[in-house]
Amino acid sequence: MNIDEFLVWETKTEDTLDFKRIYVDVAGDLLAGIALSVIIYWHLPDKNGDTRLRVYQRGQYWIASTRHEWWDRARITPKQIDRVLTILRDKQIIETKNSNSKVSQLHILDCSSNHFWNCFLMP
């Protein structure tokens, strides 16, 4: 690939993360902020207004993924995602549960139950 081909690829690639710096501020950790960005993306509606989430249990939609899928989503290793999810759980931003030994499920806690959403309501 030459520089011109690279520049064309760079402008057209969809291999990106939409990452907000405030997610790092909220999470207190760079990788946790990146993971939070992915989690928020999955909780937002798609372009048609429909949910991206497919697992519905206990009255909630959940993200279901393996530890290894985080590499494809955000280049976060299994060991790193274990640490990151602990950070986000401890800050009461997410709830997690394991449906089996390979798949974890998580969702963002309701805004009324934690301070997370207040970070976005600042003037």
N, C-alpha and C positions, 0 to 999 in steps of 0.2 A: 504494500500500500504506500503510495506516495503522499506528500503533504496535501495535495489538492483532493485526493480521494478521502483522506482523513478528515479534512474540513467539511466535505459533503456529508460524510457519515456522522460527524459530531453534531451538525445542525439538524439531522433527521432522526437520530436515534431516540428510541423511547426507553432506553436502558438507563433510567434515572430514578432518583428519589426526590419527591417534593418534601423538602425538609425545612422546618421553621426553627429558628434559633430559640424561640421561647420554650420549645419542647425540652431543650437541654436545661434551660433555667428551671422549669417545673420539675424535671426528673433529677436534676443535680448531677448529671452524668452524661457524657457525650453519647455513648452507645445506648443508654436508656432513652435518651432523647430521640435517637434515630429509630429505635423500636417503637417508641410512642408515636412517632410520625406514621409508621406503617400501620399501627393499631388504629389510629384515628382515620387514616385513609380507608381501611376496611369497614369502619363504622359509618362512614359517610355514604349517602346514596350515590348510585351510579348516574350516568348522564340522563337516564330515563326516570330517575327518581326512585328506583327500586333499590332494595338493600343488596349489598354484596355478600352478606352473611347468609349461610345456608343451614347452620345448626341452630335449632330452636329448642331450648330445654329450660324448665323452671321459669317460664315466662320471659326469657331473655334470648336474644340472638348472641351466638358465640363464634369467635374465630377458632377453628380447629386446625392445628398444625403440628407437625413433628418438629423436634429440635433441629433437625437437619434442613427443613424447609426454610428456616430463617436465613440460611446462607443464600438461597436463591432470591429471597425477598430483599435482603438488606446487607448481605455479606457479613452476617453475625454468626459466629461459630456456635455449636451446641453448648460448649462450656460458657461462652459469653452470654448466651441467651438465658441460661440458668441464673446467672448473676443479675442480669438485667431485669428479668421477671421478678426476682426477689426484691429489687429496688422499687419497682413499680407497685408491687403488692404492699410493701412496707409503707409506702407513701399513700396507700389507699386509693390509688388511681385505677387499678385493675383488680379483678377477682380471677383466680385461675382454678381449674380442676383438671384432674387427669381422668380421661375416659378409659384409658388402658396404659400399658407401659410405654407405648410408642407415641401416642397422640395426647397433646395437651389442649385444653380449651380455655379461652380467656375472653373477657369482655370488660369494657370500661364501666366502672361503678357509676351509678346514678349521681347526677350533679348535686342532689340534695343531701347525699351522704358523705360528701367530702369537699375539700377546698379546691380541688383541681380546676373546676370550671371558673372559679373566681379569678384565676390568672388571666382569663380571656375577656373578662368583663371590665377590666381597668380602662379608664378614659384615655 
